Amino acid sequence: MIQTPGQPYRRYGIGAVNYHTGETVVLIRRRKRRREIAELLQALVDRHQTGTIYVAWDNATTHENDEVEAVLRAAAGRLVLLYLPTYSPWLNPIEMLWRHFRREVTHCELFASIDNLIEAAHDFFARLNHQPAITLSVIGAHPA
């Protein structure tokens, strides 16, 4: 039996995975709104100062707004969104990584606090960033 909390607290993982290197960028936030999506895109631009960044992009309503457009304009063509067909999560590598995260970290787990859950999430992605071969295997990519 798994206990459940009376009043659940939620946090959202917003992330990206580099299909070539296995590097992940994951933000844990209270909400998953347009502002947080723009924050993720800005984190990608900040992390990769040169070259073009291609992002597999679904058609979620949080992905279309002025804040996202502002990040795209500021990146001056270095950030390219590759729109995926509607209802096709299997085409987006990050979805495979989320599934792996749930299986490894949250499946059948009750955390003592939301802070413990966030810590477990950060630890998981930090471990993956030190073992990119695992990430590449999970998303179905092969090291270059």
C-alpha positions as CSV (number, residue, x, y, z in Angstrom):
1,M,0.0,0.0,0.0
2,I,1.2,3.5,-0.8
3,Q,0.1,6.3,1.3
4,T,-1.1,9.5,-0.4
5,P,-0.9,13.0,0.9
6,G,-4.1,14.8,1.8
7,Q,-3.4,17.9,-0.2
8,P,-0.9,17.4,-3.1
9,Y,1.7,20.0,-4.0
10,R,2.7,20.1,-7.6
11,R,5.9,21.0,-9.3
12,Y,6.5,20.8,-13.0
13,G,9.7,19.7,-14.9
14,I,10.4,21.7,-18.0
15,G,13.4,20.5,-19.9
16,A,15.4,19.8,-23.0
17,V,17.9,17.1,-23.9
18,N,20.7,17.4,-26.4
19,Y,20.2,14.6,-28.8
20,H,23.9,14.5,-29.7
21,T,25.6,14.8,-26.3
22,G,23.0,13.6,-23.8
23,E,23.2,16.8,-21.8
24,T,20.0,17.8,-20.1
25,V,18.6,21.2,-19.0
26,V,15.8,20.8,-16.6
27,L,14.0,23.5,-14.6
28,I,11.6,22.6,-11.8
29,R,8.9,25.2,-11.3
30,R,5.6,25.8,-9.5
31,R,3.9,26.4,-12.8
32,K,4.2,25.5,-16.4
33,R,3.2,28.7,-18.1
34,R,4.4,30.7,-21.0
35,R,6.9,32.5,-18.8
36,E,8.5,29.3,-17.6
37,I,8.7,28.0,-21.2
38,A,10.5,31.2,-22.3
39,E,12.8,30.8,-19.3
40,L,13.8,27.3,-20.5
41,L,14.5,28.6,-24.0
42,Q,16.6,31.4,-22.5
43,A,18.5,28.9,-20.4
44,L,19.4,26.9,-23.6
45,V,20.6,30.1,-25.3
46,D,22.7,31.0,-22.3
47,R,24.2,27.6,-22.0
48,H,25.1,27.4,-25.7
49,Q,26.7,30.7,-26.6
50,T,27.5,29.8,-30.2
51,G,26.0,27.8,-32.9
52,T,22.4,27.0,-33.7
53,I,20.1,25.4,-31.2
54,Y,17.3,23.2,-32.7
55,V,14.4,22.4,-30.4
56,A,11.8,19.8,-31.0
57,W,8.6,21.6,-30.2
58,D,5.1,20.4,-29.8
59,N,2.0,22.5,-30.3
60,A,1.1,23.1,-26.6
61,T,-0.6,26.5,-26.0
62,T,2.1,27.5,-23.5
63,H,4.6,27.4,-26.4
64,E,3.1,30.3,-28.4
65,N,3.2,33.8,-27.0
66,D,5.0,37.1,-26.9
67,E,7.5,35.9,-24.2
68,V,8.6,32.9,-26.3
69,E,8.8,35.1,-29.4
70,A,11.0,37.6,-27.5
71,V,13.5,34.9,-26.7
72,L,13.5,33.8,-30.3
73,R,14.0,37.3,-31.6
74,A,16.8,38.0,-29.1
75,A,18.6,34.8,-30.1
76,A,18.8,36.3,-33.6
77,G,18.3,33.0,-35.6
78,R,20.4,30.8,-33.3
79,L,17.3,29.2,-31.8
80,V,15.2,27.2,-34.2
81,L,11.9,25.5,-33.2
82,L,11.1,22.3,-35.1
83,Y,7.4,21.9,-34.8
84,L,6.2,18.3,-34.3
85,P,2.9,16.9,-35.5
86,T,0.0,17.2,-33.1
87,Y,-0.4,14.3,-30.6
88,S,3.0,12.7,-31.4
89,P,5.0,12.7,-28.1
90,W,7.0,9.6,-29.3
91,L,8.8,12.0,-31.7
92,N,10.1,14.2,-28.9
93,P,13.2,12.8,-27.1
94,I,12.5,14.6,-23.8
95,E,9.2,12.6,-23.5
96,M,11.3,9.4,-23.3
97,L,13.5,11.0,-20.6
98,W,10.4,12.0,-18.6
99,R,9.1,8.5,-18.7
100,H,12.5,7.2,-17.5
101,F,12.5,9.8,-14.7
102,R,9.0,8.7,-13.5
103,R,10.1,5.0,-13.6
104,E,13.4,5.7,-11.7
105,V,12.4,8.4,-9.3
106,T,8.7,8.9,-8.6
107,H,7.0,5.6,-9.5
108,C,5.4,4.2,-6.3
109,E,7.2,6.7,-4.1
110,L,5.8,9.0,-1.5
111,F,8.2,11.8,-0.6
112,A,8.2,13.3,2.9
113,S,8.0,16.8,1.4
114,I,7.9,18.6,-1.9
115,D,11.5,19.7,-1.2
116,N,12.5,16.0,-1.0
117,L,10.9,15.4,-4.4
118,I,12.7,18.4,-5.9
119,E,16.0,17.2,-4.5
120,A,15.5,13.7,-5.9
121,A,14.7,15.3,-9.3
122,H,17.8,17.5,-9.3
123,D,19.9,14.5,-8.2
124,F,18.5,12.3,-11.0
125,F,19.3,14.9,-13.7
126,A,22.7,15.7,-12.3
127,R,23.6,12.0,-12.4
128,L,22.4,11.8,-16.0
129,N,24.5,14.8,-16.9
130,H,27.6,12.9,-15.6
131,Q,26.6,9.7,-17.5
132,P,25.4,11.0,-20.9
133,A,25.6,7.5,-22.5
134,I,22.6,6.5,-20.3
135,T,20.6,9.5,-21.5
136,L,21.5,8.8,-25.1
137,S,20.4,5.2,-24.7
138,V,17.1,6.3,-23.1
139,I,16.2,8.7,-25.9
140,G,17.3,6.3,-28.6
141,A,20.3,8.3,-29.8
142,H,23.8,7.1,-30.5
143,P,27.0,9.0,-29.5
144,A,28.7,10.7,-32.3
